[in-house]
Amino acid sequence: MSKHVARAPAVVLLLALAVAAPEPSRAADGDPALGLTLAQEWCAKCHATGRYGDSPLAIAPPFRELHKRYDVEDLAESLAEGILVGHPTMPSFRFDPDQIDNLIAYLKSLER
């Protein structure tokens, strides 16, 4: 019996496991593109939401710098409960879990 024939069952098993394994959920990891859309819709009036440019409101930090102040993943709880701190004119926001995952994924993408 050749080596190739002996390996065939292992290869078939690995292929079967790969096909049967569920695909990771994008919602659990967040979708940075949807996070950018959310940031542009809700935050861009005051914050620079992209990689360049100044925030329209000088006291509002650019999103690309948030990771220098906070672990952006730690912002999830505040986004769920409502951000009540920040700059004095910042309104209170509450986002649903999918929106939070997407926004955090976008903020993480700005760290690179």
PyRosetta script that sets phi, psi and omega in degrees:
from pyrosetta import init, pose_from_sequence

init()
pose = pose_from_sequence("MSKHVARAPAVVLLLALAVAAPEPSRAADGDPALGLTLAQEWCAKCHATGRYGDSPLAIAPPFRELHKRYDVEDLAESLAEGILVGHPTMPSFRFDPDQIDNLIAYLKSLER")
pose.set_psi(1, 134.1)
pose.set_omega(1, -178.1)
pose.set_phi(2, -80.8)
pose.set_psi(2, 161.9)
pose.set_omega(2, 177.5)
pose.set_phi(3, -59.2)
pose.set_psi(3, -36.9)
pose.set_omega(3, -176.5)
pose.set_phi(4, -65.5)
pose.set_psi(4, -37.3)
pose.set_omega(4, 179.5)
pose.set_phi(5, -70.5)
pose.set_psi(5, -38.7)
pose.set_omega(5, -179.8)
pose.set_phi(6, -65.9)
pose.set_psi(6, -31.6)
pose.set_omega(6, -179.5)
pose.set_phi(7, -81.1)
pose.set_psi(7, -17.3)
pose.set_omega(7, -175.3)
pose.set_phi(8, -54.6)
pose.set_psi(8, -45.6)
pose.set_omega(8, 179.7)
pose.set_phi(9, -61.2)
pose.set_psi(9, -38.3)
pose.set_omega(9, 179.4)
pose.set_phi(10, -65.8)
pose.set_psi(10, -41.6)
pose.set_omega(10, 178.9)
pose.set_phi(11, -65.0)
pose.set_psi(11, -42.5)
pose.set_omega(11, 178.7)
pose.set_phi(12, -62.5)
pose.set_psi(12, -41.7)
pose.set_omega(12, 179.2)
pose.set_phi(13, -63.2)
pose.set_psi(13, -45.5)
pose.set_omega(13, 178.9)
pose.set_phi(14, -62.0)
pose.set_psi(14, -42.5)
pose.set_omega(14, 178.2)
pose.set_phi(15, -64.0)
pose.set_psi(15, -41.0)
pose.set_omega(15, 179.2)
pose.set_phi(16, -63.7)
pose.set_psi(16, -41.2)
pose.set_omega(16, 178.5)
pose.set_phi(17, -65.9)
pose.set_psi(17, -40.3)
pose.set_omega(17, 179.6)
pose.set_phi(18, -64.0)
pose.set_psi(18, -39.4)
pose.set_omega(18, -179.9)
pose.set_phi(19, -71.4)
pose.set_psi(19, -37.2)
pose.set_omega(19, -176.4)
pose.set_phi(20, -79.1)
pose.set_psi(20, -22.6)
pose.set_omega(20, -177.2)
pose.set_phi(21, -66.5)
pose.set_psi(21, 133.4)
pose.set_omega(21, 178.9)
pose.set_phi(22, -68.6)
pose.set_psi(22, 145.6)
pose.set_omega(22, 176.8)
pose.set_phi(23, -72.5)
pose.set_psi(23, 137.3)
pose.set_omega(23, 179.1)
pose.set_phi(24, -60.2)
pose.set_psi(24, 142.8)
pose.set_omega(24, -179.1)
pose.set_phi(25, -76.5)
pose.set_psi(25, 129.6)
pose.set_omega(25, 176.4)
pose.set_phi(26, -67.3)
pose.set_psi(26, -30.4)
pose.set_omega(26, -178.7)
pose.set_phi(27, -63.6)
pose.set_psi(27, -37.5)
pose.set_omega(27, -179.3)
pose.set_phi(28, -65.4)
pose.set_psi(28, -36.9)
pose.set_omega(28, -179.9)
pose.set_phi(29, -90.4)
pose.set_psi(29, -21.3)
pose.set_omega(29, -176.4)
pose.set_phi(30, 86.7)
pose.set_psi(30, 154.4)
pose.set_omega(30, -179.8)
pose.set_phi(31, -115.9)
pose.set_psi(31, 108.4)
pose.set_omega(31, -177.8)
pose.set_phi(32, -56.4)
pose.set_psi(32, -34.3)
pose.set_omega(32, -179.8)
pose.set_phi(33, -65.2)
pose.set_psi(33, -41.0)
pose.set_omega(33, 176.9)
pose.set_phi(34, -69.6)
pose.set_psi(34, -33.4)
pose.set_omega(34, 176.2)
pose.set_phi(35, -64.4)
pose.set_psi(35, -39.5)
pose.set_omega(35, 176.4)
pose.set_phi(36, -62.7)
pose.set_psi(36, -43.4)
pose.set_omega(36, 178.8)
pose.set_phi(37, -60.5)
pose.set_psi(37, -43.6)
pose.set_omega(37, 178.2)
pose.set_phi(38, -62.5)
pose.set_psi(38, -44.9)
pose.set_omega(38, 179.3)
pose.set_phi(39, -61.8)
pose.set_psi(39, -42.4)
pose.set_omega(39, 179.6)
pose.set_phi(40, -65.3)
pose.set_psi(40, -37.6)
pose.set_omega(40, -177.8)
pose.set_phi(41, -72.9)
pose.set_psi(41, -43.2)
pose.set_omega(41, -171.0)
pose.set_phi(42, -105.1)
pose.set_psi(42, -20.0)
pose.set_omega(42, -168.0)
pose.set_phi(43, -120.2)
pose.set_psi(43, -22.3)
pose.set_omega(43, -171.4)
pose.set_phi(44, -68.6)
pose.set_psi(44, -15.2)
pose.set_omega(44, 177.3)
pose.set_phi(45, -62.3)
pose.set_psi(45, -30.2)
pose.set_omega(45, -178.1)
pose.set_phi(46, -117.4)
pose.set_psi(46, -35.5)
pose.set_omega(46, -174.1)
pose.set_phi(47, -104.9)
pose.set_psi(47, 144.0)
pose.set_omega(47, 166.7)
pose.set_phi(48, -72.0)
pose.set_psi(48, 119.9)
pose.set_omega(48, -175.8)
pose.set_phi(49, -100.6)
pose.set_psi(49, -8.4)
pose.set_omega(49, -178.1)
pose.set_phi(50, -101.6)
pose.set_psi(50, -170.2)
pose.set_omega(50, -178.6)
pose.set_phi(51, -76.9)
pose.set_psi(51, -15.8)
pose.set_omega(51, -176.1)
pose.set_phi(52, -136.5)
pose.set_psi(52, 164.2)
pose.set_omega(52, 173.0)
pose.set_phi(53, 95.7)
pose.set_psi(53, 160.8)
pose.set_omega(53, 179.3)
pose.set_phi(54, -89.7)
pose.set_psi(54, 153.6)
pose.set_omega(54, 174.3)
pose.set_phi(55, -70.1)
pose.set_psi(55, 139.5)
pose.set_omega(55, 177.0)
pose.set_phi(56, -58.4)
pose.set_psi(56, -32.9)
pose.set_omega(56, 175.7)
pose.set_phi(57, -105.1)
pose.set_psi(57, 115.0)
pose.set_omega(57, -170.6)
pose.set_phi(58, -55.4)
pose.set_psi(58, -33.3)
pose.set_omega(58, -177.5)
pose.set_phi(59, -83.6)
pose.set_psi(59, -5.4)
pose.set_omega(59, 179.5)
pose.set_phi(60, -89.6)
pose.set_psi(60, 118.7)
pose.set_omega(60, -176.7)
pose.set_phi(61, -68.1)
pose.set_psi(61, 143.4)
pose.set_omega(61, 173.9)
pose.set_phi(62, -62.7)
pose.set_psi(62, 142.1)
pose.set_omega(62, -179.2)
pose.set_phi(63, -59.6)
pose.set_psi(63, -33.1)
pose.set_omega(63, -178.0)
pose.set_phi(64, -66.7)
pose.set_psi(64, -11.7)
pose.set_omega(64, 179.9)
pose.set_phi(65, -105.6)
pose.set_psi(65, -4.9)
pose.set_omega(65, -176.0)
pose.set_phi(66, -59.8)
pose.set_psi(66, -36.0)
pose.set_omega(66, -178.8)
pose.set_phi(67, -66.0)
pose.set_psi(67, -16.7)
pose.set_omega(67, 176.7)
pose.set_phi(68, -77.9)
pose.set_psi(68, -22.4)
pose.set_omega(68, -179.3)
pose.set_phi(69, -100.1)
pose.set_psi(69, -33.5)
pose.set_omega(69, -172.8)
pose.set_phi(70, -139.2)
pose.set_psi(70, 157.7)
pose.set_omega(70, 163.2)
pose.set_phi(71, -79.2)
pose.set_psi(71, 110.8)
pose.set_omega(71, -171.2)
pose.set_phi(72, -60.9)
pose.set_psi(72, -24.9)
pose.set_omega(72, 176.3)
pose.set_phi(73, -66.0)
pose.set_psi(73, -26.4)
pose.set_omega(73, 177.5)
pose.set_phi(74, -72.7)
pose.set_psi(74, -11.3)
pose.set_omega(74, 178.1)
pose.set_phi(75, -77.4)
pose.set_psi(75, -11.5)
pose.set_omega(75, -176.8)
pose.set_phi(76, -56.5)
pose.set_psi(76, -45.5)
pose.set_omega(76, -178.8)
pose.set_phi(77, -63.7)
pose.set_psi(77, -43.1)
pose.set_omega(77, 178.8)
pose.set_phi(78, -63.9)
pose.set_psi(78, -37.8)
pose.set_omega(78, 179.1)
pose.set_phi(79, -68.0)
pose.set_psi(79, -30.5)
pose.set_omega(79, 179.8)
pose.set_phi(80, -77.8)
pose.set_psi(80, -40.1)
pose.set_omega(80, -175.5)
pose.set_phi(81, -88.2)
pose.set_psi(81, -19.1)
pose.set_omega(81, -177.5)
pose.set_phi(82, 111.2)
pose.set_psi(82, 122.2)
pose.set_omega(82, 178.3)
pose.set_phi(83, -76.7)
pose.set_psi(83, 115.3)
pose.set_omega(83, -177.0)
pose.set_phi(84, -107.4)
pose.set_psi(84, -8.2)
pose.set_omega(84, 177.6)
pose.set_phi(85, -119.4)
pose.set_psi(85, 176.3)
pose.set_omega(85, -176.3)
pose.set_phi(86, 135.7)
pose.set_psi(86, -138.6)
pose.set_omega(86, 175.3)
pose.set_phi(87, -85.4)
pose.set_psi(87, 157.9)
pose.set_omega(87, -172.6)
pose.set_phi(88, -57.7)
pose.set_psi(88, -29.6)
pose.set_omega(88, -177.1)
pose.set_phi(89, -96.5)
pose.set_psi(89, 7.9)
pose.set_omega(89, -177.2)
pose.set_phi(90, -73.7)
pose.set_psi(90, 125.9)
pose.set_omega(90, 177.0)
pose.set_phi(91, -73.6)
pose.set_psi(91, 161.6)
pose.set_omega(91, 176.7)
pose.set_phi(92, -82.2)
pose.set_psi(92, 131.1)
pose.set_omega(92, 178.9)
pose.set_phi(93, -121.9)
pose.set_psi(93, 147.1)
pose.set_omega(93, 170.0)
pose.set_phi(94, -134.2)
pose.set_psi(94, 129.3)
pose.set_omega(94, -178.7)
pose.set_phi(95, -117.1)
pose.set_psi(95, 153.8)
pose.set_omega(95, 176.7)
pose.set_phi(96, -80.5)
pose.set_psi(96, 165.6)
pose.set_omega(96, -175.1)
pose.set_phi(97, -55.4)
pose.set_psi(97, -41.2)
pose.set_omega(97, 178.8)
pose.set_phi(98, -65.0)
pose.set_psi(98, -40.8)
pose.set_omega(98, 178.3)
pose.set_phi(99, -63.2)
pose.set_psi(99, -40.7)
pose.set_omega(99, 179.3)
pose.set_phi(100, -62.7)
pose.set_psi(100, -47.7)
pose.set_omega(100, 178.8)
pose.set_phi(101, -57.7)
pose.set_psi(101, -42.4)
pose.set_omega(101, -179.0)
pose.set_phi(102, -67.6)
pose.set_psi(102, -44.1)
pose.set_omega(102, -179.4)
pose.set_phi(103, -65.8)
pose.set_psi(103, -42.5)
pose.set_omega(103, 177.8)
pose.set_phi(104, -62.8)
pose.set_psi(104, -42.3)
pose.set_omega(104, 178.1)
pose.set_phi(105, -59.8)
pose.set_psi(105, -40.0)
pose.set_omega(105, 178.4)
pose.set_phi(106, -66.2)
pose.set_psi(106, -45.7)
pose.set_omega(106, 179.7)
pose.set_phi(107, -60.0)
pose.set_psi(107, -40.1)
pose.set_omega(107, 178.2)
pose.set_phi(108, -64.2)
pose.set_psi(108, -34.1)
pose.set_omega(108, -179.9)
pose.set_phi(109, -67.3)
pose.set_psi(109, -23.4)
pose.set_omega(109, 179.1)
pose.set_phi(110, -78.1)
pose.set_psi(110, -13.2)
pose.set_omega(110, -179.5)
pose.set_phi(111, -73.9)
pose.set_psi(111, -18.4)
pose.set_omega(111, -176.7)
pose.set_phi(112, -84.4)
pose.dump_pdb("model.pdb")
